Amino acid sequence: MLLRSSSPEEVICITQPHHAWISGQLARMWGNEQFGEVSPHQEVCLAAEQHDIGWLIWEQTPTLNPQTGYPHSFSELATKNHVKNWSKARNFALPLGRYVALLVSLHGTRLYERFRGWENYPETKELVQNFLNDEYAFQQELITKLQNDSYHAPYATPEVIKRNQKLVAVWDALSLIICHGFTGEKIVENVPTTHEEITLTLKNKENHPLEISVSPWPFRKNQVNLVFEGRLLQQKFTDERVMREALSQAPGVTINTSLFPKN
């Protein structure tokens, strides 16, 4: 769950799978002379679109954060619950294809490799390390099978896999920024191009918060239109059951955002 502030007492709740759909929209528009192609295109785009598939069950009955009065956002959830969701992801993704499942699993392990607060507590350290070990074994098994597959072999080299893993992470970061909403300027680092990794800069157009310039421009077309939706909660809660009922009945909100090259 992502929470986009609407007013001091209102938030728009955007599910993790829906946020991932924005990543998929970005992936399908990605690529030009500077940034190269996405390859294998369909598999990588599908992985971007489904990278949060492990959250499907949790999103049906989200938990209440008593400190905020709203559902837990993904960053507020306890580590054990976070790991529980990510542990489901590979099995949910595998029916979509081995390459998709590989990138989904790699995205999950990358998060714990990057954000290492779990190492500070013995109970979470063991839990996350066990998760990582299981995922690493799963990934290696898949990579071996893909390398022995005539179609997938060119895309199963360490270099191609690493690039695609980074691309999914970039689209995830862009989607999070767009879904949360922002004012001013944001950056996304470690973005692969054909020759190097660079930083993207996102900036709201003056007086138009839903129009965002992106520099350098990584897309095929000169404008990218994104659409996503959430549910509007208009009050805070102290009871989880009441919150879930209110969320299920909450009015839907559709948000249109447009990306443009920097002038």
C-alpha positions, 0 to 999 in steps of 0.5 A, spaced: 500 500 500 502 506 498 499 513 501 498 519 497 496 525 501 490 528 498 488 533 504 490 533 512 485 528 513 485 524 507 489 519 503 489 516 497 490 508 498 494 505 492 495 498 492 502 495 491 500 491 484 497 497 482 503 501 483 507 496 479 502 496 473 505 504 473 512 500 472 509 496 467 507 502 463 513 505 463 517 499 461 513 499 455 515 506 453 522 505 455 528 506 450 531 510 445 538 511 442 541 513 448 538 508 453 537 502 448 532 497 448 529 493 453 530 485 451 527 480 452 522 486 451 515 482 453 518 478 459 522 484 462 515 489 461 511 483 464 516 482 470 516 490 471 508 490 471 508 484 476 514 485 481 509 486 487 505 480 485 507 477 492 502 483 495 496 480 492 493 477 498 495 482 503 492 488 499 485 484 500 486 485 508 491 490 509 493 492 516 491 498 520 497 502 523 495 505 529 500 511 529 497 514 523 490 511 523 491 509 516 493 502 513 500 500 513 504 503 507 509 498 505 515 501 508 511 501 515 510 494 515 513 489 520 519 486 517 516 479 518 510 481 514 514 484 509 518 478 508 512 473 508 509 477 502 516 477 498 516 469 500 510 468 496 512 472 490 516 467 486 511 462 486 506 467 484 510 469 478 513 463 476 506 461 472 507 467 468 514 465 466 521 463 468 524 469 466 519 473 469 519 469 476 527 471 476 526 478 475 521 478 480 525 474 485 531 479 484 527 485 485 525 482 492 532 480 494 535 487 491 531 491 496 534 487 502 541 488 500 540 495 499 536 497 505 539 493 511 536 495 517 534 488 518 541 486 520 540 490 527 536 485 530 537 478 531 530 476 530 530 479 523 537 478 521 535 470 521 529 471 518 531 475 512 538 471 511 534 465 510 529 468 505 535 471 501 538 464 501 532 461 499 531 466 493 539 465 491 538 458 490 531 459 486 535 464 482 541 460 480 536 454 479 532 458 474 538 461 471 541 455 469 535 452 466 534 459 462 542 458 460 540 451 457 534 454 453 535 456 446 530 462 446 532 465 453 540 463 453 542 470 450 538 474 455 541 469 461 548 472 461 550 475 468 550 482 464 543 482 461 540 479 467 544 485 471 541 490 466 534 488 467 534 487 474 536 495 474 531 497 469 526 494 474 528 497 480 528 504 476 521 503 473 519 501 481 523 508 483 519 512 478 513 509 479 513 510 487 515 518 486 509 518 481 504 515 485 506 518 492 506 525 488 511 530 489 513 538 489 519 540 486 525 536 484 526 528 485 532 524 482 533 517 480 540 514 480 543 508 477 539 508 470 542 504 465 544 507 458 547 504 452 554 506 455 554 508 462 549 509 468 546 516 469 541 520 474 534 522 471 531 528 474 524 529 475 521 536 476 514 538 476 512 543 471 510 550 474 503 550 477 501 543 474 503 538 479 501 532 474 505 534 469 513 532 470 519 533 466 524 528 465 531 529 464 535 526 460 529 523 456 529 515 456 522 514 452 521 512 445 515 518 444 515 525 446 510 524 451 508 519 456 501 519 459 500 515 465 493 513 468 493 510 475 487 509 481 486 509 488 481 509 493 480 515 498 480 514 505 476 521 508 478 519 515 483 516 520 481 509 524 482 506 530 479 499 529 482 495 523 475 491 521 472 498 521 478 501 516 478 495 512 470 496 511 471 503 509 476 502 504 472 497 501 467 502 500 471 508 499 470 512 492 475 510 487 480 516 484 483 516 478 489 520 477 492 522 470 500 524 470 504 526 463 511 526 462 515 530 458 522 532 456 525 538 459 525 544 455 
